Amino acid sequence: MAVKHTLVYHEPPNVLRAIVPRTHGDGFLKRPLGHGDEEWTSALEDAVRGDVTDYDGHVEVETFADTGEVAQDFARALEDVWGFPARFVDRAEFYDSHPVAADADWNPAR
């Protein structure tokens, strides 16, 4: 059985994105955070000293620091919140794996 990973992409200077695997089955969550999950949101925001700004297929955090300074903290927070190891990927792999990126108009990597 393959190990599932949360995929992390950092876009300098200050955006971090993550797509989270489904607990059951294959693929990734289309809505990794819900509106009632302030505890999870706070954990991620505290880790990167920033704001969670998007939940559509991925978690997006805009940091108040350079992504290089907080990327590892973000990865650890993701592991604590969802329990999957985090793996850094490039832009193409991130968007090719994205759960709502099947729409070519939406997918900026295509």
C-alpha distances in whole Angstrom, upper triangle without the diagonal:
4,7,9,13,16,18,21,24,28,31,34,36,35,32,28,26,22,20,18,14,14,14,13,12,11,14,16,19,23,24,23,26,29,32,32,30,32,31,28,30,32,29,29,32,33,31,32,35,35,35,32,33,31,28,28,24,24,26,29,31,34,35,38,37,36,32,32,33,31,28,26,28,26,23,23,25,22,19,22,22,19,17,14,15,17,17,21,21,24,26,25,21,22,24,22,19,21,21,25,25,26,29,31,34,31,29,31,29,30
4,6,9,13,14,18,21,24,27,30,32,31,29,25,22,19,17,15,12,13,13,13,12,10,12,14,17,21,23,21,24,27,31,31,28,31,29,26,28,30,27,26,30,31,28,29,33,32,32,29,31,28,26,25,22,21,23,26,28,31,32,35,34,32,29,28,30,28,24,23,25,23,20,21,22,19,17,20,20,17,15,12,12,14,14,17,17,20,22,21,17,18,20,19,16,18,19,22,23,23,27,28,31,29,26,28,26,27
4,6,10,12,15,18,22,25,28,30,29,26,22,20,17,15,13,10,12,12,13,12,11,12,13,16,20,21,19,22,25,28,28,25,28,26,23,25,27,24,23,26,27,24,26,29,29,29,26,28,26,24,24,20,19,20,23,25,28,29,32,31,30,26,26,27,25,21,20,21,20,16,17,18,16,13,16,17,14,12,8,8,11,11,15,15,19,21,21,17,17,20,18,15,18,18,22,22,23,27,28,31,28,26,27,25,27
4,7,9,13,16,19,22,25,28,26,23,19,17,13,11,9,6,9,9,11,10,9,9,10,12,16,17,15,18,21,25,25,22,25,23,20,22,24,21,20,23,25,22,23,27,26,26,23,24,22,20,20,17,16,17,20,22,25,26,29,29,27,24,24,25,23,19,18,20,17,14,15,16,13,11,15,15,11,10,6,7,9,10,13,14,17,19,18,15,14,17,16,12,14,15,18,19,20,24,25,28,25,23,24,23,24
4,6,9,12,16,19,22,24,22,20,16,14,10,9,7,7,10,11,13,13,11,10,10,12,15,16,14,17,20,23,24,21,23,21,18,19,21,19,17,20,22,19,20,23,23,23,20,22,20,18,18,15,13,14,17,18,21,22,26,25,24,20,20,22,19,16,15,16,14,11,12,14,10,9,13,13,10,9,5,5,5,6,9,11,14,16,16,13,12,15,15,11,13,14,18,18,20,23,24,26,23,21,22,20,23
4,6,10,13,16,19,21,19,16,12,10,7,6,5,6,10,11,14,14,13,11,9,10,13,14,11,14,17,20,21,18,20,19,15,16,18,16,14,17,19,16,17,20,19,19,16,18,16,14,15,12,10,11,13,15,18,19,22,22,21,17,18,19,16,13,13,14,11,9,11,11,8,8,11,11,8,9,6,6,5,6,9,10,13,14,15,12,10,13,14,11,11,12,16,16,19,21,23,24,21,19,20,19,22
4,7,10,13,16,19,17,14,11,8,5,5,7,8,12,14,17,17,14,11,10,12,13,15,12,15,19,22,23,20,22,21,17,17,20,18,15,18,20,17,17,20,19,19,16,17,16,14,15,12,9,10,12,14,17,18,21,21,19,15,16,18,16,12,13,14,12,9,12,13,10,11,14,14,12,13,10,9,6,5,6,6,9,10,12,9,7,10,11,9,9,12,14,14,17,19,20,22,19,16,17,15,18
4,7,10,13,15,13,11,7,6,4,7,9,12,15,17,20,20,18,15,13,14,15,16,13,16,19,22,23,20,21,20,17,16,18,16,13,15,17,14,13,17,16,16,14,15,14,14,15,13,10,9,10,11,13,14,18,17,15,11,13,15,12,9,10,12,9,7,11,12,9,11,14,14,13,14,12,10,7,6,5,6,8,9,12,10,7,11,13,11,11,14,16,15,19,21,21,22,19,16,16,15,18
4,7,10,12,11,9,6,5,6,9,12,15,18,21,23,23,20,17,15,16,17,17,15,17,21,23,25,22,23,23,19,18,20,18,15,16,18,16,14,17,16,16,15,15,14,15,15,13,10,10,10,11,12,13,17,16,14,10,11,14,12,9,11,13,11,10,14,14,12,15,18,17,17,18,15,14,10,9,6,6,6,6,10,9,7,9,12,11,11,15,16,15,18,19,19,20,17,14,13,13,16
4,6,8,8,6,4,6,9,12,15,18,21,24,26,26,24,21,18,19,19,19,18,19,22,24,26,23,23,23,19,18,19,18,14,15,17,14,12,15,14,15,14,14,14,16,17,16,12,12,10,10,10,11,14,12,10,6,8,11,10,7,11,12,10,11,14,15,14,16,19,18,19,20,18,16,12,11,8,8,8,8,12,12,10,12,15,15,15,18,19,17,21,22,21,22,19,16,15,14,18
4,6,7,5,6,8,11,14,17,21,24,26,29,29,26,23,20,21,21,21,19,21,24,25,27,25,24,25,22,20,21,20,17,17,19,17,14,16,14,15,15,14,14,17,17,17,14,13,10,10,10,11,13,12,10,7,9,12,12,10,14,15,13,14,18,18,17,20,22,22,22,23,21,20,16,15,11,11,9,8,12,13,11,13,16,16,16,19,19,17,21,21,20,20,17,15,13,13,17
3,5,6,8,11,14,18,21,24,27,30,32,32,30,26,24,24,24,24,22,23,26,27,29,27,26,26,23,21,22,21,18,17,19,17,13,15,14,15,16,16,17,19,20,20,17,16,13,12,10,10,12,10,7,6,8,10,11,10,14,15,14,16,19,19,19,21,24,23,24,26,24,22,18,17,14,14,12,12,15,17,15,16,20,20,19,23,23,21,25,25,24,23,21,19,16,16,20
4,7,9,13,16,19,22,26,29,31,34,34,32,28,26,26,25,25,24,24,27,27,29,27,25,26,24,21,21,21,18,16,18,16,13,14,13,14,16,15,17,20,21,22,18,17,14,12,9,9,10,8,5,6,8,10,11,11,15,16,15,17,20,20,20,23,24,24,25,27,25,24,20,19,16,16,15,14,18,19,17,19,22,23,21,25,24,23,27,27,25,25,22,21,18,18,22
4,7,10,14,17,20,24,27,29,32,32,30,27,24,23,23,22,21,20,23,24,26,23,22,22,20,17,18,18,14,13,15,13,10,11,9,11,12,12,14,17,19,19,16,14,10,8,6,5,7,6,5,5,9,10,9,10,14,14,12,15,17,17,17,20,22,21,22,24,23,22,18,18,15,16,16,15,19,20,17,18,22,22,20,23,23,22,26,26,25,24,21,20,18,19,22
4,7,10,14,17,20,23,25,28,29,26,23,20,20,19,19,17,17,20,21,23,21,20,21,18,15,17,16,13,12,15,13,10,12,9,10,10,10,11,14,15,15,12,10,7,6,5,6,9,9,8,6,10,12,10,10,13,13,11,13,16,15,15,18,20,19,20,22,21,20,16,16,13,14,13,12,16,17,14,15,18,18,16,19,19,18,22,22,22,21,18,17,15,16,20
4,7,11,13,17,20,22,25,26,23,20,17,17,17,17,15,15,18,20,22,19,18,19,16,14,15,14,11,11,13,12,9,12,10,10,9,10,11,12,14,14,10,8,6,5,6,8,11,11,10,7,10,11,9,7,11,11,8,10,13,12,11,15,17,16,16,18,17,16,12,13,10,11,12,11,15,15,11,13,17,16,14,17,18,17,21,22,22,22,18,17,16,16,20
4,7,10,14,17,19,22,22,20,17,13,13,13,13,12,13,16,18,20,18,18,18,15,13,16,15,11,12,15,13,12,14,12,12,10,10,9,10,11,10,6,6,4,6,9,11,15,15,14,10,13,15,12,10,13,13,9,10,14,13,11,14,16,15,15,17,15,15,11,12,10,10,11,10,13,12,9,10,14,12,11,13,14,14,18,19,19,19,16,14,14,14,18
4,6,10,13,15,18,19,16,13,10,10,11,12,9,11,15,17,19,16,17,17,14,13,15,14,11,13,16,14,13,16,15,14,11,12,10,10,11,9,5,5,7,9,12,14,17,17,17,13,15,17,14,11,13,13,9,9,12,11,8,11,14,12,11,13,12,12,9,9,9,10,12,11,13,12,8,10,13,11,9,11,13,14,17,19,20,20,17,15,15,15,19
4,7,10,13,15,15,13,10,6,7,8,9,8,11,14,17,19,16,18,18,14,14,17,16,13,16,19,17,17,20,18,17,13,14,11,10,10,7,5,6,9,12,15,17,21,21,20,17,19,20,17,14,16,16,13,11,14,13,10,12,15,13,11,13,11,12,10,10,11,11,13,12,13,11,8,9,11,8,7,8,11,11,14,17,18,19,16,14,15,15,18
4,7,9,12,13,11,9,5,6,9,9,6,10,13,17,18,15,17,17,13,14,17,15,13,17,19,17,18,21,19,18,15,16,13,11,11,9,7,8,12,14,18,19,23,23,23,19,21,22,19,16,16,16,13,12,13,13,9,10,12,10,8,10,8,10,9,11,12,13,16,16,16,14,11,13,14,10,9,9,12,14,17,19,21,22,19,17,19,19,21
4,6,9,9,7,6,4,6,9,11,9,12,15,19,20,17,20,19,16,17,20,18,17,20,22,20,21,24,23,22,18,20,17,14,14,11,10,12,15,18,21,23,27,27,26,22,24,25,22,19,19,19,16,14,16,15,11,11,14,12,9,10,8,10,10,12,14,14,17,17,17,14,12,14,14,10,10,10,13,15,17,19,22,23,20,19,21,20,22
4,5,6,6,6,5,5,9,10,9,12,14,18,19,17,20,20,16,18,21,20,19,22,24,23,24,27,25,24,20,21,18,15,15,12,12,14,18,20,24,26,29,30,29,26,27,28,25,22,22,22,19,17,18,17,14,14,16,13,10,11,10,13,14,15,18,18,21,21,20,17,16,17,16,13,12,10,14,16,17,20,23,24,22,21,23,23,24
4,7,8,9,9,9,12,13,11,14,16,19,19,17,20,19,16,19,22,20,19,23,24,23,25,27,27,25,22,23,21,17,18,15,15,16,20,22,26,27,31,31,31,27,29,29,26,24,23,23,20,18,18,17,14,13,15,13,9,10,9,13,15,17,20,20,23,24,24,20,19,20,20,16,16,14,18,20,21,24,26,28,25,24,27,26,28
4,7,9,10,10,13,15,14,16,18,22,21,20,23,23,20,22,25,24,23,26,28,27,28,31,30,28,25,26,23,20,20,17,18,19,23,25,29,31,34,35,34,31,32,33,30,27,26,26,24,21,22,21,18,17,18,16,13,13,13,16,18,19,22,22,25,25,25,22,20,21,20,17,17,15,18,20,21,24,27,29,26,25,28,27,28
4,7,9,11,13,15,15,18,20,24,24,23,26,25,23,24,28,26,25,28,30,29,30,33,32,30,26,27,24,21,20,16,18,20,23,26,30,32,35,36,35,31,32,34,31,28,27,28,25,23,24,23,20,19,21,19,15,16,14,17,18,19,22,22,24,24,23,20,19,20,18,15,16,13,17,19,19,22,24,27,25,23,26,25,26
4,7,10,12,15,14,18,20,24,25,23,26,26,23,24,27,26,24,27,30,28,28,32,30,29,25,26,22,19,18,15,16,18,22,25,28,30,34,34,33,29,30,32,29,26,26,26,24,21,23,22,19,18,21,19,15,16,14,16,16,17,19,18,21,21,20,16,16,16,15,11,12,11,14,16,16,19,21,24,22,20,23,22,23
4,7,9,12,12,16,18,22,23,22,24,24,21,22,25,24,22,25,27,26,26,29,27,26,22,22,19,16,15,11,12,15,18,21,25,27,31,31,30,26,27,29,26,23,24,24,21,19,21,21,17,17,20,18,15,16,13,15,15,15,17,16,18,18,17,14,13,13,12,8,9,7,11,12,13,16,18,21,18,17,20,19,20
4,6,9,8,12,15,18,20,18,21,21,18,18,22,21,19,21,24,22,23,25,24,22,19,19,16,13,12,8,9,12,15,18,21,24,27,28,27,23,25,27,24,21,21,22,18,17,19,18,14,15,17,15,12,14,12,14,13,14,15,15,17,16,16,13,11,12,12,8,7,6,9,11,13,16,18,20,17,16,18,18,19
4,5,5,9,11,15,16,15,18,18,15,16,19,19,17,20,22,21,22,24,22,20,16,17,13,10,9,6,8,10,14,17,20,23,26,27,27,23,26,27,24,21,22,22,18,17,19,17,14,15,17,14,11,14,13,15,15,16,17,17,19,18,18,16,13,14,14,11,9,7,9,12,14,16,19,20,17,16,19,19,21
4,6,9,11,14,16,15,18,19,16,16,20,20,18,20,23,23,22,25,22,20,16,15,12,8,6,4,7,10,13,16,19,22,26,27,27,24,26,28,25,22,24,23,20,19,21,19,16,18,20,16,14,17,16,19,17,18,19,19,20,18,18,17,14,13,14,11,8,6,7,10,12,13,16,17,14,14,17,18,19
4,6,7,10,12,12,14,16,13,13,17,17,16,17,21,21,21,22,20,17,13,13,10,6,6,5,7,9,12,15,18,21,24,26,26,23,26,27,23,22,23,22,18,18,20,18,15,17,18,14,13,17,16,19,18,19,20,20,21,20,21,19,16,15,17,14,11,9,10,13,15,16,19,19,16,17,19,20,22
4,7,10,12,10,13,13,10,11,14,14,12,15,18,17,18,20,18,16,12,13,10,6,8,7,6,7,10,13,17,19,22,24,24,21,23,24,21,19,20,19,15,15,16,14,11,13,14,11,9,13,13,15,14,17,18,18,20,19,20,18,15,16,17,14,12,11,12,15,17,19,21,22,18,18,20,21,23
4,7,8,6,9,10,8,8,12,12,11,13,16,16,17,18,16,14,10,11,9,6,9,9,9,7,11,12,16,18,21,23,24,21,24,24,21,19,20,19,15,16,17,14,12,14,14,11,10,14,15,18,17,19,20,21,23,22,23,22,18,18,21,18,15,14,15,18,20,21,24,24,20,20,22,23,26
4,5,6,9,11,9,9,13,14,14,15,18,19,20,20,18,15,12,13,11,8,10,11,12,11,13,15,18,20,23,25,27,24,27,27,24,23,24,22,19,20,20,17,15,18,17,13,13,17,18,21,20,23,24,24,26,25,26,25,21,21,23,21,18,16,16,20,22,23,25,25,21,22,24,26,28
4,6,7,11,10,9,12,15,14,15,18,19,20,20,18,14,12,12,11,10,12,14,14,13,15,16,18,20,23,25,27,25,28,28,25,24,25,23,20,22,22,19,17,20,19,15,16,20,21,24,23,26,26,27,28,27,29,28,24,24,26,24,21,19,19,22,25,25,27,27,23,24,26,28,30
4,6,8,9,9,12,14,15,15,17,19,20,21,19,16,14,15,14,13,15,17,17,15,17,17,20,22,24,27,28,27,30,29,25,25,26,23,21,22,22,18,17,20,18,14,16,19,21,24,23,26,27,29,30,29,31,30,26,26,29,26,23,22,22,25,27,28,31,30,27,28,29,31,33
4,5,6,6,9,10,11,12,14,16,17,18,16,14,12,14,13,11,15,16,15,12,15,15,18,19,22,24,26,24,26,26,22,22,22,20,17,18,18,14,14,16,14,11,12,16,18,20,20,23,24,26,28,27,29,27,24,25,27,24,21,20,21,24,27,28,30,30,26,27,28,29,32
4,5,5,6,8,10,10,12,14,15,15,14,12,10,13,14,13,16,18,16,13,15,14,17,17,19,22,24,22,25,24,20,21,22,18,16,18,18,14,14,17,15,12,14,17,20,22,21,24,25,27,29,28,30,29,25,26,29,26,23,23,23,26,29,30,32,31,27,28,29,30,33
4,6,5,6,9,10,11,12,15,15,15,13,12,15,16,15,18,19,17,14,16,15,18,18,20,22,24,22,24,23,19,20,20,17,15,17,15,12,12,14,12,9,12,15,18,20,19,23,24,26,28,28,31,29,25,27,29,26,24,24,25,27,30,31,33,33,29,30,30,32,34
4,5,5,6,9,10,11,13,14,13,12,10,13,14,12,16,16,14,11,13,12,15,16,19,20,22,20,22,21,17,17,17,14,12,13,13,9,9,11,9,6,9,12,14,16,16,19,20,22,25,25,27,25,22,23,26,23,21,20,22,24,27,28,30,30,26,26,27,28,31
4,5,5,6,9,10,11,12,10,8,7,10,11,10,14,15,13,9,11,10,12,13,16,18,19,18,20,19,16,16,17,14,12,14,14,10,10,13,12,9,12,15,17,18,17,20,20,22,24,23,26,25,21,22,25,23,20,20,21,23,26,27,29,28,25,25,25,27,30
4,5,5,6,8,10,10,10,9,9,12,14,14,18,19,16,13,13,11,13,13,15,17,19,18,20,19,15,16,17,13,12,14,14,10,12,14,12,10,14,16,18,19,18,21,22,24,26,26,28,27,24,25,28,26,23,24,25,27,30,31,32,32,28,28,28,29,32
4,6,5,6,9,10,11,11,10,14,15,15,19,19,16,13,13,12,14,13,15,16,18,17,19,17,13,14,14,10,9,11,10,7,9,11,9,8,11,13,15,16,15,19,19,22,24,24,27,26,22,24,27,24,23,23,25,26,30,31,32,32,28,28,28,29,32
4,5,5,7,8,8,8,8,11,12,13,16,16,13,9,10,8,11,10,13,14,15,13,16,15,11,11,12,9,7,9,9,6,7,10,10,8,11,13,15,15,13,16,16,19,21,21,24,22,19,21,24,21,20,21,22,23,27,28,29,29,25,24,24,25,29
4,5,5,6,5,5,6,10,12,13,17,18,15,11,10,7,9,8,10,12,14,13,16,14,11,12,13,10,9,12,12,9,11,14,13,12,15,17,18,19,17,19,18,21,22,22,25,24,21,23,26,24,22,23,24,25,28,29,30,29,26,25,25,26,29
4,6,5,7,9,10,14,16,17,21,21,18,14,14,11,12,10,11,12,15,14,16,14,10,12,13,9,9,12,12,9,12,14,13,12,16,18,19,19,17,20,20,23,24,24,28,27,24,26,29,27,25,26,27,28,32,32,34,33,29,29,28,29,33
4,6,8,10,11,15,16,17,21,21,17,14,13,10,12,10,11,11,13,11,13,11,7,9,9,6,6,9,8,6,9,12,11,11,14,16,17,16,14,17,16,19,21,22,25,24,21,24,26,24,23,25,26,27,30,31,32,32,28,27,27,27,31
4,5,8,10,13,15,16,20,20,16,13,11,8,8,6,8,8,9,8,10,9,5,8,9,7,6,10,10,9,11,14,14,14,16,18,18,17,15,17,16,18,20,20,23,23,20,22,25,24,22,24,25,25,29,30,30,30,26,25,24,25,29
4,7,10,13,16,18,21,22,18,15,13,9,9,6,6,7,10,10,13,10,8,11,13,10,10,13,14,12,14,17,16,16,19,21,22,21,19,20,19,22,23,23,26,26,23,25,28,27,25,27,27,28,31,32,32,32,28,27,26,27,31
4,7,9,12,15,18,19,16,13,10,7,5,4,5,8,11,10,14,12,10,12,14,12,10,14,15,13,14,18,17,17,19,21,22,22,19,20,19,21,22,21,25,24,21,23,26,25,23,24,24,25,29,29,29,28,25,25,23,25,28
4,6,9,12,15,17,14,11,8,5,5,6,8,11,13,13,16,15,13,14,16,14,12,15,17,14,14,18,18,16,18,21,22,22,19,21,20,21,22,21,24,24,20,21,25,24,21,22,22,23,27,27,27,26,23,23,22,24,27
4,6,8,11,13,11,7,6,4,6,9,11,14,15,14,17,17,14,14,16,15,11,14,16,13,13,16,16,14,16,19,19,20,18,19,18,20,21,19,22,22,18,19,22,21,18,19,19,20,23,24,25,24,20,20,20,22,25
4,7,10,12,10,8,6,6,7,10,13,15,16,15,19,19,16,16,19,18,14,17,19,16,15,19,20,17,18,22,22,22,20,21,20,20,20,18,21,21,18,18,21,20,17,18,17,18,22,21,22,21,17,18,18,20,23
4,6,9,7,6,5,7,9,13,16,18,19,17,20,21,18,17,20,19,15,17,19,17,15,19,19,17,17,20,20,21,19,20,19,19,19,17,19,19,15,15,18,17,14,14,13,15,18,18,19,18,14,15,16,18,20
4,6,5,5,7,10,12,16,19,21,21,19,22,23,20,18,20,19,16,17,19,16,14,17,18,15,15,18,18,20,17,19,19,19,20,18,19,19,15,15,17,16,12,12,11,14,17,17,19,18,15,15,17,19,21
4,5,7,9,12,15,18,21,23,23,21,24,25,22,20,23,22,18,19,21,19,16,19,21,18,17,20,19,21,19,20,19,19,19,17,18,17,14,13,15,14,10,9,8,10,13,13,16,15,11,12,14,16,18
4,7,9,13,16,19,23,24,23,20,23,25,22,20,21,21,17,17,20,18,15,18,19,16,15,18,17,18,16,17,17,16,17,15,15,14,11,10,12,10,7,6,6,8,11,12,15,15,11,11,14,15,17
4,6,10,13,16,19,20,20,17,19,21,18,16,18,18,14,14,17,15,12,15,17,14,13,16,15,16,13,14,14,14,15,13,15,13,10,10,13,11,8,8,9,10,14,15,17,17,13,13,14,15,17
4,7,10,13,16,17,18,15,18,18,15,14,16,15,11,12,14,12,10,13,15,12,12,15,14,15,13,14,14,15,16,15,17,16,12,13,16,14,11,12,13,14,17,18,20,20,16,15,16,17,20
4,7,10,13,14,15,12,15,16,14,12,15,14,11,13,15,13,12,15,17,15,15,18,17,18,15,15,14,15,15,14,16,16,12,13,17,15,13,14,14,15,19,19,20,19,16,15,15,16,20
4,6,10,11,12,10,13,14,11,11,13,12,9,12,14,12,12,15,16,15,16,19,18,18,15,16,15,16,17,16,19,19,15,16,20,18,16,18,18,19,22,23,23,22,19,18,18,19,22
4,7,9,10,9,13,13,11,11,15,14,11,14,17,15,15,18,19,18,20,22,22,21,18,19,17,18,18,17,20,20,17,18,22,21,19,21,20,21,24,24,24,23,20,19,18,20,23
4,5,7,7,10,10,8,10,13,12,10,14,15,14,15,18,19,18,20,22,22,21,18,19,17,19,19,18,22,22,19,20,24,23,21,23,24,24,27,28,28,27,23,23,21,22,26
4,7,9,12,10,10,12,15,13,13,16,18,16,18,21,21,21,23,25,25,24,21,22,20,22,22,21,25,25,23,24,28,27,25,27,27,27,31,31,31,30,26,26,24,25,29
4,6,8,7,7,10,13,12,12,15,17,16,18,21,21,21,24,25,25,23,20,21,18,20,20,20,24,24,22,24,27,27,25,28,28,28,31,32,31,30,27,26,24,25,29
4,5,5,7,9,12,12,12,15,17,17,18,21,22,22,24,25,24,22,19,19,16,18,17,18,21,22,20,22,25,25,24,27,27,26,30,30,30,29,26,24,22,23,26
4,5,5,5,9,10,9,11,14,14,15,17,19,19,21,22,21,19,15,15,12,14,14,15,18,19,16,19,22,21,20,23,24,23,27,28,27,27,24,22,20,20,24
4,6,6,8,10,10,12,14,15,16,18,20,21,22,23,21,19,15,15,12,14,14,16,19,19,18,20,23,23,22,25,27,26,29,30,29,29,26,24,22,22,25
4,6,8,8,10,12,13,14,16,18,19,20,22,22,22,19,16,17,14,17,18,19,23,22,20,23,26,25,25,28,29,28,32,33,32,32,29,27,25,25,29
4,6,5,6,9,10,11,12,14,15,16,18,19,19,17,14,15,13,16,17,18,22,21,19,21,24,23,22,25,26,26,30,31,31,31,27,26,24,24,28
4,5,5,6,9,10,11,12,14,15,16,17,16,14,11,11,9,12,14,15,18,17,15,18,21,20,19,22,24,23,27,28,28,28,25,23,22,21,25
4,5,5,6,9,10,11,12,14,15,15,14,12,9,10,10,13,15,17,20,19,17,20,23,21,21,24,26,25,29,30,30,31,28,26,25,24,28
4,5,5,6,9,10,11,12,14,15,15,13,11,13,13,16,18,20,23,21,19,22,25,23,22,24,26,26,30,31,32,32,29,27,26,26,29
4,5,5,6,9,10,10,12,13,13,12,9,11,11,14,16,17,20,19,16,19,21,19,19,21,22,23,26,28,28,29,25,23,23,23,26
4,5,5,6,9,10,11,11,10,8,6,8,8,12,15,16,19,17,15,18,20,18,18,20,22,22,25,27,28,29,25,23,23,22,26
4,5,5,6,9,10,10,10,8,8,11,12,15,18,20,23,20,18,22,23,21,21,22,25,25,29,30,31,32,29,27,27,26,30
4,5,5,6,9,9,10,10,9,13,14,17,20,21,23,21,19,21,24,21,20,21,23,25,28,29,31,31,27,26,26,26,30
4,5,5,6,7,8,8,7,10,12,15,18,18,21,18,16,18,20,17,17,18,20,21,24,26,28,28,25,23,24,24,27
4,6,6,5,5,6,6,10,13,16,19,20,22,20,17,20,22,19,18,19,22,23,26,28,30,31,27,26,26,26,29
4,6,6,8,9,10,14,16,19,22,24,26,23,21,23,25,22,21,22,24,26,29,31,32,33,30,28,29,29,32
4,6,9,11,11,15,17,19,22,23,25,22,20,22,24,20,19,19,22,24,27,28,30,31,27,26,27,27,30
4,6,9,10,13,16,18,21,22,23,20,18,20,21,18,17,17,20,22,24,26,28,29,26,25,26,26,29
4,7,9,13,16,18,22,23,24,21,19,22,23,19,19,19,22,24,26,29,31,32,28,27,28,28,30
4,6,9,13,15,19,20,21,18,16,19,19,16,16,17,20,22,24,27,28,30,26,25,26,25,27
4,7,10,13,17,19,20,17,15,19,19,16,17,18,22,22,25,27,28,30,27,25,25,24,27
4,7,10,13,15,17,14,12,16,17,14,15,17,20,20,23,25,26,27,24,22,22,21,24
4,6,10,13,14,11,10,14,15,13,14,17,20,19,22,24,24,26,23,20,21,19,22
4,7,10,12,10,9,13,14,13,14,17,19,18,21,23,23,24,22,19,18,16,20
4,7,8,6,6,10,11,10,12,15,17,16,18,21,20,22,19,16,15,13,16
4,6,6,6,9,10,11,12,16,17,15,18,19,18,20,18,14,13,10,14
4,6,5,6,8,10,11,14,15,12,15,16,15,16,14,11,9,7,10
4,5,5,6,9,10,14,14,11,13,15,13,15,14,10,9,6,8
4,6,5,6,8,12,14,11,13,15,15,17,15,12,12,9,11
4,6,5,6,10,11,10,12,14,14,16,13,10,11,9,12
4,5,5,8,9,6,9,11,10,12,10,7,8,6,9
4,6,9,10,7,8,11,10,13,12,8,10,8,9
4,6,9,8,9,12,13,15,13,10,13,11,12
4,6,5,8,10,12,13,11,9,11,11,12
4,6,7,10,12,14,11,10,14,14,15
4,6,7,10,11,8,8,12,13,13
4,5,7,9,6,5,9,9,9
4,6,9,8,7,11,11,10
4,5,5,6,10,11,10
4,5,5,8,9,6
4,6,8,10,8
4,6,9,9
4,6,6
4,6
4
